[in-house]
Amino acid sequence: MSEADTRSYTVRLELVDEPGELLGALEPIAENGGNLLSIFHERGNVTPRGHIPVEVDLEATEVQFDVIVEALRDAGVNIIRAGAERYGAELTVVLVGHLVETDLSDTLQRFRDCGGVSVADFSLSAPAGTEGPSSARLRLVASEQQTHAALSTVRSIAEEKDLRVIEPLMEVFG
Amino acid sequence: MRLAVVGVGAVGASVVELAGEYGHEVVAVADSTGGAVDDSGLYADAVFDRKRTEGTVGDADPESVFDADYDVLVEATPTTLGDAEPGFSHVRRALADDRHVVLANKGPVAERYDELRTLEAESAGTVLFEATVGGAIPVLSTIADLNGQVTAARGILNGTANFILSRMAAEGLGYEHVLAEAQDLGVAEADPTFDVEGTDAALKCVILSNVLYEDSYTLADAEVEGIADLPGSALELAAEDGRTIRLVGEVSPDGVRVGPRLVAENGTLAVSGTLNIVQLETTHAGRLNISGRGAGGPETASAVLADIGRLPDTV
């Protein structure tokens, strides 16, 4: 069981420029077992809404991190990004099948064309050569709220080309 | 409680063996070919000696267990799909006689849930089935304790598939190789279809869904994809991003889904080997994680015996 495994997380927050705001944002982290590593308070860099972006690096277990994010939200802190893999708009999928024979460049192009999604990273593993089945990992970056749409695109392209999709676990849970 | 145990595989045999430690008495046992009944209590050793030497637990008709003076029927025959027989008939018979039933057999709960509940409602007996989901892990009793506050569940519910995926990721080995190793170790059955095709995990998810949403889902309602023939390269690529692949079952109001999913390599869901984990999403308490041994004779028998302890004393 990996409960005891702590990992580092980066949370990007947006704070109102008022005294006490930063402390209010850090308290939920400390109170829920997070270990603060660094705080980057970008005072000179105001967001379009006139708020101050703050980047906090912390260590926590996955369970603690979930609780921290929830506590921050409950405290009314605006979270821009919390841990790339779950709350961000990045989405990693693995495709398995005859990727090369089913026109890999067309597959990639279709992701680019579907709007709101771009392929940030791609790697292919074809140990059996181009004839055999291969695997590909795609890291897609979707604009906010577009991750579900991106996943639907992946599913429909995969179905059409008879590829297997190994999806990430999405936070549709609950 | 006086127990009648039907099915003497790993789980049934462990129930017979451990019943005494939990303060219960076994008065009847049956396997597929024979039965043994003794209202003054059966000795586990004698039952197993006989099974070993003669291939059956006794000379009596297997049906004779239902004539015994028992309080609880422990149904531990193999899980079957579709009509869930003969398990379902055993349950019907016991409930018709106003006895309690504790199931280790997933079939009746996953495939004929509404009929099961109807029979229970007409009987003075109670039906419990903790052992059918996650073996030793108290999943269903936790859900019951939370009194309608669990909104969704997901987890790693098949140890064989999990063992294969953990080994593939850790050793960079291919599916066939690891499967053969798992069979040598006795982790995988000679016919591993039920586990690697996702059927076993899906049945458990269907049971969770029936309990959570008081509906009557069956395997046919679940979207199921297994791990058979997954190439090692898929796990290697996942590792490039700090992820690994696990066979995850998801139960939500949208339905039941089982399939290989990318999870964080060091995350809570990436339990290794044959461990199982269940995550429950609750209304007021966020997420609960419960992990432990999801299979094995004594482990699963402990869930059966815990259920027996929860039954009302008098029928």
Chai-1 contact restraints between the chains, C-beta under 6 A:
chainA,res_idxA,chainB,res_idxB,connection_type,confidence,min_distance_angstrom,max_distance_angstrom,comment,restraint_id
A,M1,B,S291,contact,1.0,0.0,6.0,A-B,restraint_1
A,S2,B,N266,contact,1.0,0.0,6.0,A-B,restraint_2
A,D5,B,N266,contact,1.0,0.0,6.0,A-B,restraint_3
A,E62,B,G267,contact,1.0,0.0,6.0,A-B,restraint_4
A,E62,B,T268,contact,1.0,0.0,6.0,A-B,restraint_5
A,T92,B,D241,contact,1.0,0.0,6.0,A-B,restraint_6
A,T92,B,L262,contact,1.0,0.0,6.0,A-B,restraint_7
A,V94,B,A234,contact,1.0,0.0,6.0,A-B,restraint_8
A,V94,B,L237,contact,1.0,0.0,6.0,A-B,restraint_9
A,V94,B,A238,contact,1.0,0.0,6.0,A-B,restraint_10
A,V96,B,A234,contact,1.0,0.0,6.0,A-B,restraint_11
A,S123,B,L237,contact,1.0,0.0,6.0,A-B,restraint_12
A,S125,B,S233,contact,1.0,0.0,6.0,A-B,restraint_13
A,S125,B,L237,contact,1.0,0.0,6.0,A-B,restraint_14
A,P127,B,S233,contact,1.0,0.0,6.0,A-B,restraint_15
A,S135,B,P231,contact,1.0,0.0,6.0,A-B,restraint_16
A,S135,B,S233,contact,1.0,0.0,6.0,A-B,restraint_17
A,S135,B,A234,contact,1.0,0.0,6.0,A-B,restraint_18
A,S135,B,L237,contact,1.0,0.0,6.0,A-B,restraint_19
A,R137,B,L237,contact,1.0,0.0,6.0,A-B,restraint_20
A,I166,B,I245,contact,1.0,0.0,6.0,A-B,restraint_21
A,I166,B,P260,contact,1.0,0.0,6.0,A-B,restraint_22
A,I166,B,L262,contact,1.0,0.0,6.0,A-B,restraint_23
A,E167,B,R261,contact,1.0,0.0,6.0,A-B,restraint_24
A,P168,B,L262,contact,1.0,0.0,6.0,A-B,restraint_25
A,L169,B,R261,contact,1.0,0.0,6.0,A-B,restraint_26
A,L169,B,V263,contact,1.0,0.0,6.0,A-B,restraint_27
A,F173,B,A152,contact,1.0,0.0,6.0,A-B,restraint_28
A,F173,B,E281,contact,1.0,0.0,6.0,A-B,restraint_29
A,G174,B,T151,contact,1.0,0.0,6.0,A-B,restraint_30
A,G174,B,A152,contact,1.0,0.0,6.0,A-B,restraint_31
A,G174,B,E281,contact,1.0,0.0,6.0,A-B,restraint_32
